[in-house]
């Protein structure tokens, strides 16, 4: 859970960016494989942020 509103908003903007990229790929191609490759790339990007070391918020 985000620690504050700024962090929460950052998460929402990241999600919007991901959706926009998927929309762009889907609009320019009918190739489902290309869309799935883009989704996989974006999931890796999110996972890098999610599991970064050290974490953004200290756990108690």
DSSP file (Angstrom, degrees, kcal/mol; ACC not computed):
  #  RESIDUE AA STRUCTURE BP1 BP2  ACC     N-H-->O    O-->H-N    N-H-->O    O-->H-N    TCO  KAPPA ALPHA  PHI   PSI    X-CA   Y-CA   Z-CA
    1    1 A X              0   0    0      0, 0.0     7,-0.0     0, 0.0     0, 0.0   0.000 360.0 360.0 360.0 134.3    0.0    0.0    0.0
    2    2 A X        -     0   0    0      1,-0.1     3,-0.1     3,-0.0     4,-0.0  -0.260 360.0-139.2 -60.6 146.4    1.4    3.4   -0.9
    3    3 A X  S    S+     0   0    0      1,-0.1     2,-0.3     2,-0.0    -1,-0.1   0.778  77.8   3.3 -78.7 -28.0    2.6    5.5    2.0
    4    4 A X  S  > S-     0   0    0      1,-0.1     4,-2.2     0, 0.0     5,-0.2  -0.921  80.4 -93.5-152.0 174.8    1.2    8.8    0.8
    5    5 A X  H  > S+     0   0    0     -2,-0.3     4,-3.0     1,-0.2     5,-0.2   0.866 119.2  56.3 -64.0 -37.4   -0.9   10.4   -1.9
    6    6 A X  H  > S+     0   0    0      2,-0.2     4,-2.1     1,-0.2    -1,-0.2   0.920 109.9  45.2 -61.9 -43.8    2.1   11.3   -4.0
    7    7 A X  H  > S+     0   0    0      2,-0.2     4,-2.0     1,-0.2    -1,-0.2   0.909 113.1  50.9 -65.7 -41.9    3.3    7.7   -4.2
    8    8 A X  H  X S+     0   0    0     -4,-2.2     4,-2.1     1,-0.2    -2,-0.2   0.923 110.0  49.4 -61.4 -45.3   -0.3    6.5   -4.9
    9    9 A X  H  X S+     0   0    0     -4,-3.0     4,-2.6     1,-0.2    -1,-0.2   0.882 107.7  55.1 -61.8 -38.6   -0.6    9.0   -7.7
   10   10 A X  H  X S+     0   0    0     -4,-2.1     4,-2.2     1,-0.2    -1,-0.2   0.906 107.1  50.2 -60.2 -41.5    2.7    7.8   -9.1
   11   11 A X  H  X S+     0   0    0     -4,-2.0     4,-2.1     1,-0.2    -2,-0.2   0.912 110.6  49.3 -62.3 -42.6    1.3    4.3   -9.2
   12   12 A X  H  X S+     0   0    0     -4,-2.1     4,-2.4     1,-0.2    -2,-0.2   0.903 109.9  50.4 -65.0 -40.9   -1.8    5.4  -11.0
   13   13 A X  H  X S+     0   0    0     -4,-2.6     4,-2.4     2,-0.2    -1,-0.2   0.886 108.8  52.9 -65.0 -37.9    0.2    7.3  -13.6
   14   14 A X  H  X S+     0   0    0     -4,-2.2     4,-2.1     2,-0.2    -1,-0.2   0.922 109.6  48.8 -60.7 -43.4    2.4    4.3  -14.2
   15   15 A X  H  X S+     0   0    0     -4,-2.1     4,-2.4     1,-0.2    -2,-0.2   0.907 110.6  50.3 -64.2 -41.3   -0.7    2.2  -14.8
   16   16 A X  H  X S+     0   0    0     -4,-2.4     4,-2.5     1,-0.2    -1,-0.2   0.903 108.8  52.5 -62.4 -40.7   -2.1    4.8  -17.2
   17   17 A X  H  X S+     0   0    0     -4,-2.4     4,-2.2     2,-0.2    -1,-0.2   0.909 109.0  50.0 -61.3 -42.1    1.2    4.8  -19.1
   18   18 A X  H  X S+     0   0    0     -4,-2.1     4,-2.2     1,-0.2    -2,-0.2   0.941 111.1  48.1 -62.0 -47.8    1.1    1.0  -19.5
   19   19 A X  H  X S+     0   0    0     -4,-2.4     4,-2.4     1,-0.2    -2,-0.2   0.888 110.1  52.5 -61.8 -39.0   -2.5    1.1  -20.8
   20   20 A X  H  X S+     0   0    0     -4,-2.5     4,-2.2     2,-0.2    -1,-0.2   0.902 108.9  49.8 -64.1 -40.8   -1.6    3.9  -23.2
   21   21 A X  H  X S+     0   0    0     -4,-2.2     4,-2.1     2,-0.2    -2,-0.2   0.912 110.9  49.1 -64.7 -41.4    1.3    1.8  -24.6
   22   22 A X  H  X S+     0   0    0     -4,-2.2     4,-2.7     1,-0.2    -2,-0.2   0.918 110.2  51.6 -63.2 -42.7   -0.9   -1.2  -25.0
   23   23 A X  H  X S+     0   0    0     -4,-2.4     4,-2.4     1,-0.2    -2,-0.2   0.903 108.3  52.1 -59.6 -42.1   -3.5    0.9  -26.8
   24   24 A X  H  X S+     0   0    0     -4,-2.2     4,-1.7     2,-0.2    -1,-0.2   0.928 112.2  44.5 -61.0 -46.0   -0.9    2.2  -29.2
   25   25 A X  H  X S+     0   0    0     -4,-2.1     4,-1.1     1,-0.2    -2,-0.2   0.924 114.2  49.4 -65.6 -44.1    0.4   -1.2  -30.1
   26   26 A X  H  < S+     0   0    0     -4,-2.7     3,-0.2     1,-0.2    -1,-0.2   0.868 110.8  51.2 -63.3 -36.5   -3.2   -2.6  -30.5
   27   27 A X  H  < S+     0   0    0     -4,-2.4    -1,-0.2     1,-0.2    -2,-0.2   0.832 112.8  44.1 -70.9 -32.4   -4.2    0.3  -32.7
   28   28 A X  H  < S+     0   0    0     -4,-1.7     2,-0.3    -5,-0.2    -1,-0.2   0.579 120.1  31.1 -92.0  -7.8   -1.2    0.0  -35.1
   29   29 A X     <  -     0   0    0     -4,-1.1    -1,-0.1    -3,-0.2     6,-0.0  -0.990  49.6-152.9-147.7 154.6   -1.3   -3.8  -35.5
   30   30 A X        +     0   0    0     -2,-0.3     2,-1.0    -3,-0.0     3,-0.1   0.208  66.0 117.5-103.1  11.6   -3.7   -6.7  -35.5
   31   31 A X    >>  -     0   0    0     -6,-0.2     4,-1.7     1,-0.2     3,-0.5  -0.701  46.4-169.3 -86.5 102.4   -0.8   -8.9  -34.4
   32   32 A X  H 3> S+     0   0    0     -2,-1.0     4,-2.6     1,-0.2     5,-0.2   0.821  85.7  61.1 -61.7 -31.0   -1.8  -10.3  -31.0
   33   33 A X  H 3> S+     0   0    0      2,-0.2     4,-2.2     1,-0.2    -1,-0.2   0.895 103.6  49.1 -64.0 -39.2    1.8  -11.7  -30.5
   34   34 A X  H <> S+     0   0    0     -3,-0.5     4,-2.1     2,-0.2    -1,-0.2   0.904 111.1  49.7 -66.6 -40.2    3.2   -8.1  -30.7
   35   35 A X  H  X S+     0   0    0     -4,-1.7     4,-2.4     1,-0.2    -2,-0.2   0.925 111.0  49.4 -63.5 -43.8    0.7   -6.9  -28.2
   36   36 A X  H  X S+     0   0    0     -4,-2.6     4,-2.3     1,-0.2    -2,-0.2   0.870 108.9  52.5 -64.7 -36.5    1.5   -9.8  -25.9
   37   37 A X  H  X S+     0   0    0     -4,-2.2     4,-2.2     2,-0.2    -1,-0.2   0.906 110.1  49.0 -63.5 -40.7    5.2   -9.0  -26.2
   38   38 A X  H  X S+     0   0    0     -4,-2.1     4,-2.4     2,-0.2    -2,-0.2   0.912 109.9  51.0 -64.7 -42.8    4.5   -5.4  -25.3
   39   39 A X  H  X S+     0   0    0     -4,-2.4     4,-2.4     1,-0.2    -2,-0.2   0.922 110.3  49.6 -60.2 -44.3    2.5   -6.5  -22.3
   40   40 A X  H  X S+     0   0    0     -4,-2.3     4,-2.0     1,-0.2    -1,-0.2   0.905 110.2  50.6 -62.2 -42.2    5.4   -8.7  -21.1
   41   41 A X  H  X S+     0   0    0     -4,-2.2     4,-1.7     1,-0.2    -1,-0.2   0.914 112.2  46.9 -61.1 -43.4    7.9   -5.9  -21.5
   42   42 A X  H  X S+     0   0    0     -4,-2.4     4,-2.3     1,-0.2    -2,-0.2   0.856 108.0  55.3 -70.0 -35.4    5.7   -3.6  -19.5
   43   43 A X  H  X S+     0   0    0     -4,-2.4     4,-2.5     1,-0.2    -1,-0.2   0.903 107.0  50.9 -63.0 -39.8    5.1   -6.2  -16.8
   44   44 A X  H  X S+     0   0    0     -4,-2.0     4,-2.0     2,-0.2    -2,-0.2   0.897 108.7  52.1 -62.9 -39.6    8.9   -6.5  -16.4
   45   45 A X  H  X S+     0   0    0     -4,-1.7     4,-1.5     2,-0.2    -2,-0.2   0.920 111.1  46.4 -62.5 -44.8    9.2   -2.7  -16.1
   46   46 A X  H  X S+     0   0    0     -4,-2.3     4,-2.9     1,-0.2    -2,-0.2   0.911 110.3  53.5 -64.9 -42.4    6.5   -2.7  -13.3
   47   47 A X  H  X S+     0   0    0     -4,-2.5     4,-2.6     1,-0.2    -1,-0.2   0.864 103.8  56.3 -62.7 -35.8    8.2   -5.6  -11.5
   48   48 A X  H  < S+     0   0    0     -4,-2.0    -1,-0.2     1,-0.2    -2,-0.2   0.914 113.2  41.2 -60.5 -41.4   11.5   -3.7  -11.5
   49   49 A X  H >< S+     0   0    0     -4,-1.5     3,-1.0     1,-0.2    -2,-0.2   0.900 115.0  51.3 -71.1 -41.0    9.8   -0.8   -9.7
   50   50 A X  H 3< S+     0   0    0     -4,-2.9    -2,-0.2     1,-0.3    -1,-0.2   0.880 119.1  34.1 -66.1 -39.2    7.8   -3.1   -7.4
   51   51 A X  T 3< S+     0   0    0     -4,-2.6    -1,-0.3    -5,-0.2    -2,-0.2   0.001  85.7 147.0-108.3  28.6   10.7   -5.1   -6.2
   52   52 A X    <   -     0   0    0     -3,-1.0     2,-0.4     2,-0.1    -3,-0.1  -0.258  49.9-101.5 -65.5 152.1   13.4   -2.5   -6.2
   53   53 A X  S    S+     0   0    0      1,-0.2     2,-0.1     2,-0.1    -2,-0.1  -0.985 106.7  27.5-118.9 128.1   16.2   -2.5   -3.6
   54   54 A X  S    S-     0   0    0     -2,-0.4    -1,-0.2     1,-0.1    -2,-0.1   0.682 101.2-124.2 -75.0 158.3   16.0   -0.7   -1.3
   55   55 A X        -     0   0    0     -2,-0.1    -2,-0.1     1,-0.1    -5,-0.1  -0.241  13.7-121.6 -64.5 156.4   12.2   -0.4   -1.1
   56   56 A X  S    S+     0   0    0      1,-0.1     2,-0.5    -4,-0.1    -1,-0.1   0.859  99.8  41.7 -65.7 -35.6   10.7    3.0   -1.3
   57   57 A X  S    S-     0   0    0    -54,-0.0     2,-0.2     0, 0.0    -1,-0.1  -0.953  87.0-125.5-120.1 129.9    8.9    2.5    2.1
   58   58 A X        -     0   0    0     -2,-0.5     2,-0.4    -4,-0.1    -2,-0.0  -0.488  22.6-133.8 -71.3 139.4   10.5    0.9    5.1
   59   59 A X              0   0    0     -2,-0.2    -1,-0.1     1,-0.1    -4,-0.0  -0.778 360.0 360.0 -94.0 140.6    8.7   -2.0    6.5
   60   60 A X              0   0    0     -2,-0.4    -1,-0.1     0, 0.0    -2,-0.0   0.387 360.0 360.0-107.1 360.0    8.3   -2.1   10.3
